[in-house]
Amino acid sequence: MTDANSRSIVSNQPSLHEKLDEIVLKHLSAEFKKPIAEHTQ
């Protein structure tokens, strides 16, 4: 496999967000509320 010309990822964030699991689970359990576009109904 060859190396890509992509730059290395750089971030000031030292680690994952403390409540990442909790936030993701909250969003996964939430109902999708975006209205269905009229042309697709």
Residue pairs with C-beta under 8 A, 6 or more apart in sequence:
17 23
